[in-house]
Amino acid sequence: MLGETNITKAAKITKLPSKAANDLLVSFLLF
């Protein structure tokens, strides 16, 4: 389980910048 959580955390960290940028763009467009 520790290995899986580390892998998921690493995947989330690598995907975080692009997803955060997309979320910010969407939030600015909506609000």
ABEGO torsion letter per residue (X at the ends): XAAAAAAAAAAAAAAAAAAAAAAAAAAAAAX
